[in-house]
């Protein structure tokens, strides 16, 4: 209110901004003189090219997070998901299963395969008719 002035105006009040409505963290609270100041995007949100906070992508079944979702003033990127490695595709045993944070860890060659000098799992030789196995298939050998 402005008393004693030719222009009299009543006080106008505005509703405080709720940062969560725009998926942002609150940087400074609303008080009698100032509106709320909103900061970076909230957890699990990133800022897109339009300046909006958008929900991070979610990795689905058979995927793991290869790039983390980041919200910040300088680096802001969506989560990237990659397909889990299938160890059988490279003839290897699975040492640790794929989860949301890590790709599958493959171990030793599967049964009836051996590791060659290049690190590839190669099928063991098969003895034909009239032959017998004189040396068993094992890592580094296919005799």
CNS distance restraints for C-alpha pairs under 8 A (distance, minus, plus):
assign (resid   1 and name CA) (resid   8 and name CA) 6.93 0.50 0.50
assign (resid   1 and name CA) (resid   9 and name CA) 5.72 0.50 0.50
assign (resid   1 and name CA) (resid  10 and name CA) 5.06 0.50 0.50
assign (resid   1 and name CA) (resid  11 and name CA) 5.49 0.50 0.50
assign (resid   2 and name CA) (resid   7 and name CA) 7.58 0.50 0.50
assign (resid   2 and name CA) (resid   8 and name CA) 5.72 0.50 0.50
assign (resid   2 and name CA) (resid   9 and name CA) 6.36 0.50 0.50
assign (resid   2 and name CA) (resid  10 and name CA) 7.72 0.50 0.50
assign (resid   3 and name CA) (resid   8 and name CA) 6.91 0.50 0.50
assign (resid  16 and name CA) (resid  30 and name CA) 6.04 0.50 0.50
assign (resid  16 and name CA) (resid  35 and name CA) 5.48 0.50 0.50
assign (resid  16 and name CA) (resid  36 and name CA) 6.11 0.50 0.50
assign (resid  17 and name CA) (resid  30 and name CA) 7.66 0.50 0.50
assign (resid  17 and name CA) (resid  35 and name CA) 6.44 0.50 0.50
assign (resid  17 and name CA) (resid  36 and name CA) 5.53 0.50 0.50
assign (resid  17 and name CA) (resid  37 and name CA) 7.95 0.50 0.50
assign (resid  18 and name CA) (resid  22 and name CA) 7.65 0.50 0.50
assign (resid  18 and name CA) (resid  36 and name CA) 7.25 0.50 0.50
assign (resid  19 and name CA) (resid  23 and name CA) 6.32 0.50 0.50
assign (resid  19 and name CA) (resid  24 and name CA) 5.07 0.50 0.50
assign (resid  19 and name CA) (resid  25 and name CA) 6.09 0.50 0.50
assign (resid  19 and name CA) (resid  26 and name CA) 5.74 0.50 0.50
assign (resid  19 and name CA) (resid  36 and name CA) 7.58 0.50 0.50
assign (resid  19 and name CA) (resid  37 and name CA) 7.82 0.50 0.50
assign (resid  19 and name CA) (resid  38 and name CA) 5.54 0.50 0.50
assign (resid  20 and name CA) (resid  24 and name CA) 5.44 0.50 0.50
assign (resid  20 and name CA) (resid  25 and name CA) 6.81 0.50 0.50
assign (resid  20 and name CA) (resid  26 and name CA) 7.84 0.50 0.50
assign (resid  20 and name CA) (resid  42 and name CA) 7.88 0.50 0.50
assign (resid  22 and name CA) (resid  52 and name CA) 7.60 0.50 0.50
assign (resid  22 and name CA) (resid  53 and name CA) 6.71 0.50 0.50
assign (resid  23 and name CA) (resid  41 and name CA) 5.85 0.50 0.50
assign (resid  23 and name CA) (resid  42 and name CA) 5.54 0.50 0.50
assign (resid  23 and name CA) (resid  45 and name CA) 7.13 0.50 0.50
assign (resid  23 and name CA) (resid  53 and name CA) 5.82 0.50 0.50
assign (resid  23 and name CA) (resid  54 and name CA) 7.70 0.50 0.50
assign (resid  24 and name CA) (resid  38 and name CA) 6.06 0.50 0.50
assign (resid  24 and name CA) (resid  39 and name CA) 5.99 0.50 0.50
assign (resid  24 and name CA) (resid  40 and name CA) 5.61 0.50 0.50
assign (resid  24 and name CA) (resid  41 and name CA) 4.16 0.50 0.50
assign (resid  24 and name CA) (resid  42 and name CA) 4.80 0.50 0.50
assign (resid  24 and name CA) (resid  53 and name CA) 7.01 0.50 0.50
assign (resid  25 and name CA) (resid  38 and name CA) 5.81 0.50 0.50
assign (resid  25 and name CA) (resid  39 and name CA) 5.22 0.50 0.50
assign (resid  25 and name CA) (resid  40 and name CA) 5.69 0.50 0.50
assign (resid  25 and name CA) (resid  41 and name CA) 5.92 0.50 0.50
assign (resid  25 and name CA) (resid  42 and name CA) 5.26 0.50 0.50
assign (resid  26 and name CA) (resid  36 and name CA) 7.16 0.50 0.50
assign (resid  26 and name CA) (resid  37 and name CA) 6.20 0.50 0.50
assign (resid  26 and name CA) (resid  38 and name CA) 4.61 0.50 0.50
assign (resid  26 and name CA) (resid  39 and name CA) 5.78 0.50 0.50
assign (resid  27 and name CA) (resid  36 and name CA) 7.62 0.50 0.50
assign (resid  27 and name CA) (resid  37 and name CA) 5.34 0.50 0.50
assign (resid  27 and name CA) (resid  38 and name CA) 5.11 0.50 0.50
assign (resid  27 and name CA) (resid  39 and name CA) 5.11 0.50 0.50
assign (resid  28 and name CA) (resid  36 and name CA) 5.68 0.50 0.50
assign (resid  28 and name CA) (resid  37 and name CA) 4.88 0.50 0.50
assign (resid  28 and name CA) (resid  38 and name CA) 6.93 0.50 0.50
assign (resid  29 and name CA) (resid  35 and name CA) 7.37 0.50 0.50
assign (resid  29 and name CA) (resid  36 and name CA) 4.83 0.50 0.50
assign (resid  29 and name CA) (resid  37 and name CA) 6.59 0.50 0.50
assign (resid  30 and name CA) (resid  34 and name CA) 5.72 0.50 0.50
assign (resid  30 and name CA) (resid  35 and name CA) 4.65 0.50 0.50
assign (resid  30 and name CA) (resid  36 and name CA) 4.09 0.50 0.50
assign (resid  30 and name CA) (resid  37 and name CA) 7.40 0.50 0.50
assign (resid  31 and name CA) (resid  35 and name CA) 6.62 0.50 0.50
assign (resid  31 and name CA) (resid  36 and name CA) 7.59 0.50 0.50
assign (resid  40 and name CA) (resid  71 and name CA) 6.63 0.50 0.50
assign (resid  40 and name CA) (resid  72 and name CA) 5.71 0.50 0.50
assign (resid  40 and name CA) (resid  73 and name CA) 6.66 0.50 0.50
assign (resid  41 and name CA) (resid  45 and name CA) 5.74 0.50 0.50
assign (resid  41 and name CA) (resid  46 and name CA) 5.91 0.50 0.50
assign (resid  41 and name CA) (resid  47 and name CA) 6.53 0.50 0.50
assign (resid  41 and name CA) (resid  53 and name CA) 5.64 0.50 0.50
assign (resid  41 and name CA) (resid  71 and name CA) 5.73 0.50 0.50
assign (resid  41 and name CA) (resid  72 and name CA) 7.05 0.50 0.50
assign (resid  42 and name CA) (resid  46 and name CA) 7.77 0.50 0.50
assign (resid  42 and name CA) (resid  53 and name CA) 7.91 0.50 0.50
assign (resid  42 and name CA) (resid  71 and name CA) 7.45 0.50 0.50
assign (resid  43 and name CA) (resid  71 and name CA) 7.40 0.50 0.50
assign (resid  44 and name CA) (resid  55 and name CA) 6.05 0.50 0.50
assign (resid  44 and name CA) (resid  56 and name CA) 5.40 0.50 0.50
assign (resid  44 and name CA) (resid  69 and name CA) 6.84 0.50 0.50
assign (resid  44 and name CA) (resid  70 and name CA) 7.94 0.50 0.50
assign (resid  45 and name CA) (resid  53 and name CA) 5.73 0.50 0.50
assign (resid  45 and name CA) (resid  54 and name CA) 5.21 0.50 0.50
assign (resid  45 and name CA) (resid  55 and name CA) 4.37 0.50 0.50
assign (resid  45 and name CA) (resid  56 and name CA) 5.07 0.50 0.50
assign (resid  45 and name CA) (resid  69 and name CA) 7.38 0.50 0.50
assign (resid  45 and name CA) (resid  70 and name CA) 7.60 0.50 0.50
assign (resid  45 and name CA) (resid  71 and name CA) 6.46 0.50 0.50
assign (resid  45 and name CA) (resid  78 and name CA) 7.90 0.50 0.50
assign (resid  46 and name CA) (resid  53 and name CA) 5.27 0.50 0.50
assign (resid  46 and name CA) (resid  54 and name CA) 5.46 0.50 0.50
assign (resid  46 and name CA) (resid  55 and name CA) 6.56 0.50 0.50
assign (resid  46 and name CA) (resid  56 and name CA) 6.33 0.50 0.50
assign (resid  46 and name CA) (resid  69 and name CA) 6.78 0.50 0.50
assign (resid  46 and name CA) (resid  70 and name CA) 6.02 0.50 0.50
assign (resid  46 and name CA) (resid  71 and name CA) 4.60 0.50 0.50
assign (resid  46 and name CA) (resid  72 and name CA) 7.74 0.50 0.50
assign (resid  46 and name CA) (resid  76 and name CA) 5.70 0.50 0.50
assign (resid  46 and name CA) (resid  77 and name CA) 6.08 0.50 0.50
assign (resid  46 and name CA) (resid  78 and name CA) 6.08 0.50 0.50
assign (resid  47 and name CA) (resid  51 and name CA) 5.48 0.50 0.50
assign (resid  47 and name CA) (resid  52 and name CA) 5.35 0.50 0.50
assign (resid  47 and name CA) (resid  53 and name CA) 4.47 0.50 0.50
assign (resid  47 and name CA) (resid  54 and name CA) 6.17 0.50 0.50
assign (resid  47 and name CA) (resid  71 and name CA) 6.42 0.50 0.50
assign (resid  47 and name CA) (resid  72 and name CA) 7.95 0.50 0.50
assign (resid  47 and name CA) (resid  76 and name CA) 5.91 0.50 0.50
assign (resid  47 and name CA) (resid  77 and name CA) 7.37 0.50 0.50
assign (resid  48 and name CA) (resid  52 and name CA) 5.55 0.50 0.50
assign (resid  48 and name CA) (resid  53 and name CA) 6.39 0.50 0.50
assign (resid  48 and name CA) (resid  54 and name CA) 6.63 0.50 0.50
assign (resid  48 and name CA) (resid  76 and name CA) 7.69 0.50 0.50
assign (resid  48 and name CA) (resid  77 and name CA) 7.89 0.50 0.50
assign (resid  56 and name CA) (resid  69 and name CA) 6.13 0.50 0.50
assign (resid  56 and name CA) (resid  78 and name CA) 5.46 0.50 0.50
assign (resid  56 and name CA) (resid  79 and name CA) 5.79 0.50 0.50
assign (resid  57 and name CA) (resid  69 and name CA) 7.95 0.50 0.50
assign (resid  57 and name CA) (resid  78 and name CA) 6.49 0.50 0.50
assign (resid  57 and name CA) (resid  79 and name CA) 5.47 0.50 0.50
assign (resid  57 and name CA) (resid  80 and name CA) 7.17 0.50 0.50
assign (resid  58 and name CA) (resid  79 and name CA) 7.40 0.50 0.50
assign (resid  58 and name CA) (resid  81 and name CA) 7.82 0.50 0.50
assign (resid  59 and name CA) (resid  63 and name CA) 5.66 0.50 0.50
assign (resid  59 and name CA) (resid  64 and name CA) 6.09 0.50 0.50
assign (resid  59 and name CA) (resid  65 and name CA) 6.50 0.50 0.50
assign (resid  59 and name CA) (resid  80 and name CA) 7.81 0.50 0.50
assign (resid  59 and name CA) (resid  81 and name CA) 5.53 0.50 0.50
assign (resid  59 and name CA) (resid 100 and name CA) 6.89 0.50 0.50
assign (resid  60 and name CA) (resid  64 and name CA) 7.78 0.50 0.50
assign (resid  62 and name CA) (resid  83 and name CA) 5.93 0.50 0.50
assign (resid  62 and name CA) (resid  84 and name CA) 5.45 0.50 0.50
assign (resid  62 and name CA) (resid  98 and name CA) 7.48 0.50 0.50
assign (resid  63 and name CA) (resid  81 and name CA) 5.95 0.50 0.50
assign (resid  63 and name CA) (resid  82 and name CA) 5.30 0.50 0.50
assign (resid  63 and name CA) (resid  83 and name CA) 4.45 0.50 0.50
assign (resid  63 and name CA) (resid  84 and name CA) 5.13 0.50 0.50
assign (resid  63 and name CA) (resid  98 and name CA) 7.66 0.50 0.50
assign (resid  63 and name CA) (resid  99 and name CA) 7.51 0.50 0.50
assign (resid  63 and name CA) (resid 100 and name CA) 6.68 0.50 0.50
assign (resid  63 and name CA) (resid 103 and name CA) 7.88 0.50 0.50
assign (resid  64 and name CA) (resid  81 and name CA) 5.42 0.50 0.50
assign (resid  64 and name CA) (resid  82 and name CA) 5.56 0.50 0.50
assign (resid  64 and name CA) (resid  83 and name CA) 6.59 0.50 0.50
assign (resid  64 and name CA) (resid  84 and name CA) 6.38 0.50 0.50
assign (resid  64 and name CA) (resid  98 and name CA) 7.00 0.50 0.50
assign (resid  64 and name CA) (resid  99 and name CA) 6.03 0.50 0.50
assign (resid  64 and name CA) (resid 100 and name CA) 4.41 0.50 0.50
assign (resid  64 and name CA) (resid 101 and name CA) 5.43 0.50 0.50
assign (resid  64 and name CA) (resid 102 and name CA) 5.80 0.50 0.50
assign (resid  64 and name CA) (resid 103 and name CA) 6.03 0.50 0.50
assign (resid  65 and name CA) (resid  79 and name CA) 6.86 0.50 0.50
assign (resid  65 and name CA) (resid  80 and name CA) 5.95 0.50 0.50
assign (resid  65 and name CA) (resid  81 and name CA) 4.63 0.50 0.50
assign (resid  65 and name CA) (resid  82 and name CA) 6.48 0.50 0.50
assign (resid  65 and name CA) (resid 100 and name CA) 5.94 0.50 0.50
assign (resid  65 and name CA) (resid 101 and name CA) 5.31 0.50 0.50
assign (resid  65 and name CA) (resid 102 and name CA) 6.96 0.50 0.50
assign (resid  66 and name CA) (resid  79 and name CA) 7.67 0.50 0.50
assign (resid  66 and name CA) (resid  80 and name CA) 5.64 0.50 0.50
assign (resid  66 and name CA) (resid  81 and name CA) 5.39 0.50 0.50
assign (resid  66 and name CA) (resid  82 and name CA) 5.92 0.50 0.50
assign (resid  66 and name CA) (resid 101 and name CA) 7.71 0.50 0.50
assign (resid  66 and name CA) (resid 102 and name CA) 7.91 0.50 0.50
assign (resid  67 and name CA) (resid  78 and name CA) 7.91 0.50 0.50
assign (resid  67 and name CA) (resid  79 and name CA) 5.44 0.50 0.50
assign (resid  67 and name CA) (resid  80 and name CA) 4.86 0.50 0.50
assign (resid  67 and name CA) (resid  81 and name CA) 6.96 0.50 0.50
assign (resid  68 and name CA) (resid  77 and name CA) 7.79 0.50 0.50
assign (resid  68 and name CA) (resid  78 and name CA) 7.20 0.50 0.50
assign (resid  68 and name CA) (resid  79 and name CA) 4.86 0.50 0.50
assign (resid  68 and name CA) (resid  80 and name CA) 6.74 0.50 0.50
assign (resid  69 and name CA) (resid  76 and name CA) 7.52 0.50 0.50
assign (resid  69 and name CA) (resid  77 and name CA) 5.61 0.50 0.50
assign (resid  69 and name CA) (resid  78 and name CA) 4.69 0.50 0.50
assign (resid  69 and name CA) (resid  79 and name CA) 4.05 0.50 0.50
assign (resid  69 and name CA) (resid  80 and name CA) 7.53 0.50 0.50
assign (resid  70 and name CA) (resid  75 and name CA) 6.68 0.50 0.50
assign (resid  70 and name CA) (resid  76 and name CA) 4.99 0.50 0.50
assign (resid  70 and name CA) (resid  77 and name CA) 5.22 0.50 0.50
assign (resid  70 and name CA) (resid  78 and name CA) 6.61 0.50 0.50
assign (resid  70 and name CA) (resid  79 and name CA) 7.53 0.50 0.50
assign (resid  71 and name CA) (resid  75 and name CA) 6.65 0.50 0.50
assign (resid  71 and name CA) (resid  76 and name CA) 4.64 0.50 0.50
assign (resid  71 and name CA) (resid  77 and name CA) 6.82 0.50 0.50
assign (resid  72 and name CA) (resid  76 and name CA) 5.59 0.50 0.50
assign (resid  84 and name CA) (resid  98 and name CA) 6.06 0.50 0.50
assign (resid  84 and name CA) (resid 103 and name CA) 5.42 0.50 0.50
assign (resid  84 and name CA) (resid 104 and name CA) 6.05 0.50 0.50
assign (resid  85 and name CA) (resid  98 and name CA) 7.71 0.50 0.50
assign (resid  85 and name CA) (resid 103 and name CA) 6.45 0.50 0.50
assign (resid  85 and name CA) (resid 104 and name CA) 5.54 0.50 0.50
assign (resid  85 and name CA) (resid 105 and name CA) 7.98 0.50 0.50
assign (resid  86 and name CA) (resid  90 and name CA) 7.68 0.50 0.50
assign (resid  86 and name CA) (resid 104 and name CA) 7.28 0.50 0.50
assign (resid  87 and name CA) (resid  91 and name CA) 6.35 0.50 0.50
assign (resid  87 and name CA) (resid  92 and name CA) 5.06 0.50 0.50
assign (resid  87 and name CA) (resid  93 and name CA) 6.05 0.50 0.50
assign (resid  87 and name CA) (resid  94 and name CA) 5.75 0.50 0.50
assign (resid  87 and name CA) (resid 104 and name CA) 7.60 0.50 0.50
assign (resid  87 and name CA) (resid 105 and name CA) 7.86 0.50 0.50
assign (resid  87 and name CA) (resid 106 and name CA) 5.53 0.50 0.50
assign (resid  88 and name CA) (resid  92 and name CA) 5.38 0.50 0.50
assign (resid  88 and name CA) (resid  93 and name CA) 6.71 0.50 0.50
assign (resid  88 and name CA) (resid  94 and name CA) 7.83 0.50 0.50
assign (resid  88 and name CA) (resid 110 and name CA) 7.84 0.50 0.50
assign (resid  90 and name CA) (resid 120 and name CA) 7.60 0.50 0.50
assign (resid  90 and name CA) (resid 121 and name CA) 6.77 0.50 0.50
assign (resid  91 and name CA) (resid 109 and name CA) 5.88 0.50 0.50
assign (resid  91 and name CA) (resid 110 and name CA) 5.53 0.50 0.50
assign (resid  91 and name CA) (resid 113 and name CA) 7.18 0.50 0.50
assign (resid  91 and name CA) (resid 121 and name CA) 5.84 0.50 0.50
assign (resid  91 and name CA) (resid 122 and name CA) 7.74 0.50 0.50
assign (resid  92 and name CA) (resid 106 and name CA) 6.08 0.50 0.50
assign (resid  92 and name CA) (resid 107 and name CA) 6.03 0.50 0.50
assign (resid  92 and name CA) (resid 108 and name CA) 5.60 0.50 0.50
assign (resid  92 and name CA) (resid 109 and name CA) 4.20 0.50 0.50
assign (resid  92 and name CA) (resid 110 and name CA) 4.79 0.50 0.50
assign (resid  92 and name CA) (resid 121 and name CA) 7.02 0.50 0.50
assign (resid  93 and name CA) (resid 106 and name CA) 5.83 0.50 0.50
assign (resid  93 and name CA) (resid 107 and name CA) 5.24 0.50 0.50
assign (resid  93 and name CA) (resid 108 and name CA) 5.65 0.50 0.50
assign (resid  93 and name CA) (resid 109 and name CA) 5.95 0.50 0.50
assign (resid  93 and name CA) (resid 110 and name CA) 5.28 0.50 0.50
assign (resid  94 and name CA) (resid 104 and name CA) 7.16 0.50 0.50
assign (resid  94 and name CA) (resid 105 and name CA) 6.21 0.50 0.50
assign (resid  94 and name CA) (resid 106 and name CA) 4.62 0.50 0.50
assign (resid  94 and name CA) (resid 107 and name CA) 5.74 0.50 0.50
assign (resid  95 and name CA) (resid 104 and name CA) 7.65 0.50 0.50
assign (resid  95 and name CA) (resid 105 and name CA) 5.35 0.50 0.50
assign (resid  95 and name CA) (resid 106 and name CA) 5.11 0.50 0.50
assign (resid  95 and name CA) (resid 107 and name CA) 5.00 0.50 0.50
assign (resid  96 and name CA) (resid 104 and name CA) 5.73 0.50 0.50
assign (resid  96 and name CA) (resid 105 and name CA) 4.88 0.50 0.50
assign (resid  96 and name CA) (resid 106 and name CA) 6.91 0.50 0.50
assign (resid  97 and name CA) (resid 103 and name CA) 7.46 0.50 0.50
assign (resid  97 and name CA) (resid 104 and name CA) 4.90 0.50 0.50
assign (resid  97 and name CA) (resid 105 and name CA) 6.60 0.50 0.50
assign (resid  98 and name CA) (resid 102 and name CA) 5.71 0.50 0.50
assign (resid  98 and name CA) (resid 103 and name CA) 4.70 0.50 0.50
assign (resid  98 and name CA) (resid 104 and name CA) 4.07 0.50 0.50
assign (resid  98 and name CA) (resid 105 and name CA) 7.35 0.50 0.50
assign (resid  99 and name CA) (resid 103 and name CA) 6.62 0.50 0.50
assign (resid  99 and name CA) (resid 104 and name CA) 7.55 0.50 0.50
assign (resid 109 and name CA) (resid 113 and name CA) 5.73 0.50 0.50
assign (resid 109 and name CA) (resid 114 and name CA) 5.93 0.50 0.50
assign (resid 109 and name CA) (resid 115 and name CA) 6.52 0.50 0.50
assign (resid 109 and name CA) (resid 121 and name CA) 5.62 0.50 0.50
assign (resid 110 and name CA) (resid 114 and name CA) 7.82 0.50 0.50
assign (resid 110 and name CA) (resid 121 and name CA) 7.88 0.50 0.50
assign (resid 112 and name CA) (resid 123 and name CA) 6.04 0.50 0.50
assign (resid 112 and name CA) (resid 124 and name CA) 5.42 0.50 0.50
assign (resid 112 and name CA) (resid 137 and name CA) 7.22 0.50 0.50
assign (resid 113 and name CA) (resid 121 and name CA) 5.70 0.50 0.50
assign (resid 113 and name CA) (resid 122 and name CA) 5.18 0.50 0.50
assign (resid 113 and name CA) (resid 123 and name CA) 4.35 0.50 0.50
assign (resid 113 and name CA) (resid 124 and name CA) 5.12 0.50 0.50
assign (resid 113 and name CA) (resid 137 and name CA) 7.64 0.50 0.50
assign (resid 113 and name CA) (resid 138 and name CA) 7.84 0.50 0.50
assign (resid 114 and name CA) (resid 120 and name CA) 7.98 0.50 0.50
assign (resid 114 and name CA) (resid 121 and name CA) 5.23 0.50 0.50
assign (resid 114 and name CA) (resid 122 and name CA) 5.41 0.50 0.50
assign (resid 114 and name CA) (resid 123 and name CA) 6.54 0.50 0.50
assign (resid 114 and name CA) (resid 124 and name CA) 6.44 0.50 0.50
assign (resid 114 and name CA) (resid 137 and name CA) 6.98 0.50 0.50
assign (resid 114 and name CA) (resid 138 and name CA) 5.79 0.50 0.50
assign (resid 114 and name CA) (resid 139 and name CA) 4.73 0.50 0.50
assign (resid 114 and name CA) (resid 140 and name CA) 6.40 0.50 0.50
assign (resid 114 and name CA) (resid 141 and name CA) 7.11 0.50 0.50
assign (resid 114 and name CA) (resid 142 and name CA) 7.56 0.50 0.50
assign (resid 115 and name CA) (resid 119 and name CA) 5.50 0.50 0.50
assign (resid 115 and name CA) (resid 120 and name CA) 5.37 0.50 0.50
assign (resid 115 and name CA) (resid 121 and name CA) 4.48 0.50 0.50
assign (resid 115 and name CA) (resid 122 and name CA) 6.20 0.50 0.50
assign (resid 115 and name CA) (resid 139 and name CA) 5.35 0.50 0.50
assign (resid 115 and name CA) (resid 140 and name CA) 5.75 0.50 0.50
assign (resid 116 and name CA) (resid 120 and name CA) 5.56 0.50 0.50
assign (resid 116 and name CA) (resid 121 and name CA) 6.40 0.50 0.50
assign (resid 116 and name CA) (resid 122 and name CA) 6.68 0.50 0.50
assign (resid 116 and name CA) (resid 139 and name CA) 7.46 0.50 0.50
assign (resid 116 and name CA) (resid 140 and name CA) 5.59 0.50 0.50
assign (resid 116 and name CA) (resid 141 and name CA) 7.74 0.50 0.50
assign (resid 117 and name CA) (resid 140 and name CA) 7.09 0.50 0.50
assign (resid 124 and name CA) (resid 137 and name CA) 5.98 0.50 0.50
assign (resid 124 and name CA) (resid 142 and name CA) 6.02 0.50 0.50
assign (resid 125 and name CA) (resid 137 and name CA) 7.70 0.50 0.50
assign (resid 125 and name CA) (resid 142 and name CA) 6.27 0.50 0.50
assign (resid 125 and name CA) (resid 143 and name CA) 7.60 0.50 0.50
assign (resid 127 and name CA) (resid 131 and name CA) 5.58 0.50 0.50
assign (resid 127 and name CA) (resid 132 and name CA) 6.08 0.50 0.50
assign (resid 127 and name CA) (resid 133 and name CA) 6.51 0.50 0.50
assign (resid 128 and name CA) (resid 132 and name CA) 7.79 0.50 0.50
assign (resid 135 and name CA) (resid 143 and name CA) 6.17 0.50 0.50
assign (resid 136 and name CA) (resid 142 and name CA) 7.94 0.50 0.50
assign (resid 136 and name CA) (resid 143 and name CA) 7.67 0.50 0.50
assign (resid 137 and name CA) (resid 141 and name CA) 6.20 0.50 0.50
assign (resid 137 and name CA) (resid 142 and name CA) 5.57 0.50 0.50
assign (resid 137 and name CA) (resid 143 and name CA) 7.15 0.50 0.50
assign (resid 138 and name CA) (resid 142 and name CA) 7.12 0.50 0.50
